[in-house]
């Protein structure tokens, strides 16, 4: 039986720059409460990297975010910034 992945309720893009490279990332929040990110570009070249789990939101927090996409994107922005990324919606 194939597993169906939970739908995405929010998505933001971010970047991180160092002396070596400029990197772009995609951040998502899934309906099951998982927050994940992956590297999508290095110096403008596309990358296909696996998702990395950042956190699992508590059920009460997730319920508050499900109905408000703006709040969910705000949480993703905050998590990305905590990881040293600059976000851009």
Buried (B, 14 or more C-beta within 10 A) or exposed (E): EEEEEEEEBBBBBBBBEEEEEEBBBBBBBBEEBBBBBBBBBBEEEEEEEEEEEBEEBEEEEBEBBBEEEEEBBBBBBEBBEEEEBEBEE
